Amino acid sequence: MAIEFVIPDEEAQKAGEWLKKHEPICKQKEVGAIGGKYTWSFTQTGLGCIMVLKCACGKDIDVTDYENW
């Protein structure tokens, strides 16, 4: 059984805009053997899926489009 999470265009755009602003000011360099600096977190609720993008420096952004729940 496979579980797949899809990041809709609006949320992906919001994450991309945040990354463009965050990357130049972030002090955290690449981490891990393959440079896993960013982590996506998906929390399924009864209403929808909460999507959070987190940097290894501790900063994060909730890109969930709550208007479409």
DOKEVO-432546 format. One record per residue (C-alpha): residue number from 1; residue in one letter; z negated, x, y negated. Coordinates in nm, 3 decimals, m for minus. Layout:
# DOKEVO-432546
NUM	A	Z	X	Y
...
This chain:
# DOKEVO-432546
1	M	0.000	0.000	0.000
2	A	0.092	0.134	m0.343
3	I	m0.060	0.041	m0.676
4	E	0.162	0.077	m0.979
5	F	0.071	0.049	m1.345
6	V	0.346	m0.014	m1.597
7	I	0.298	0.083	m1.960
8	P	0.493	m0.168	m2.171
9	D	0.711	m0.038	m2.454
10	E	0.474	m0.147	m2.732
11	E	0.176	0.030	m2.575
12	A	0.383	0.340	m2.496
13	Q	0.500	0.354	m2.858
14	K	0.141	0.323	m2.983
15	A	0.035	0.607	m2.751
16	G	0.328	0.823	m2.866
17	E	0.240	0.775	m3.230
18	W	m0.123	0.870	m3.160
19	L	m0.013	1.181	m2.968
20	K	0.206	1.295	m3.260
21	K	m0.093	1.271	m3.494
22	H	m0.352	1.408	m3.251
23	E	m0.170	1.706	m3.102
24	P	m0.150	1.919	m3.423
25	I	m0.523	1.880	m3.496
26	C	m0.657	1.905	m3.139
27	K	m0.848	2.225	m3.063
28	Q	m0.833	2.171	m2.685
29	K	m0.576	2.382	m2.506
30	E	m0.420	2.290	m2.175
31	V	m0.668	2.241	m1.894
32	G	m0.636	2.276	m1.519
33	A	m0.371	2.448	m1.315
34	I	m0.089	2.222	m1.433
35	G	m0.200	2.148	m1.788
36	G	m0.361	1.808	m1.738
37	K	m0.476	1.761	m2.095
38	Y	m0.432	1.382	m2.110
39	T	m0.562	1.110	m1.880
40	W	m0.454	0.748	m1.862
41	S	m0.723	0.498	m1.767
42	F	m0.633	0.149	m1.641
43	T	m0.907	m0.112	m1.608
44	Q	m0.796	m0.441	m1.457
45	T	m0.981	m0.749	m1.583
46	G	m0.939	m1.118	m1.518
47	L	m0.739	m1.148	m1.841
48	G	m0.523	m0.835	m1.831
49	C	m0.521	m0.459	m1.797
50	I	m0.700	m0.235	m2.048
51	M	m0.506	0.087	m2.109
52	V	m0.672	0.391	m2.261
53	L	m0.522	0.737	m2.322
54	K	m0.784	1.013	m2.340
55	C	m0.749	1.378	m2.440
56	A	m0.955	1.652	m2.277
57	C	m1.115	1.711	m2.619
58	G	m1.286	1.371	m2.590
59	K	m1.075	1.172	m2.836
60	D	m0.911	0.858	m2.701
61	I	m0.711	0.553	m2.800
62	D	m0.710	0.204	m2.654
63	V	m0.343	0.104	m2.657
64	T	m0.399	m0.238	m2.499
65	D	m0.204	m0.523	m2.659
66	Y	m0.480	m0.785	m2.653
67	E	m0.257	m1.032	m2.838
68	N	m0.046	m1.080	m2.524
69	W	m0.335	m1.167	m2.293
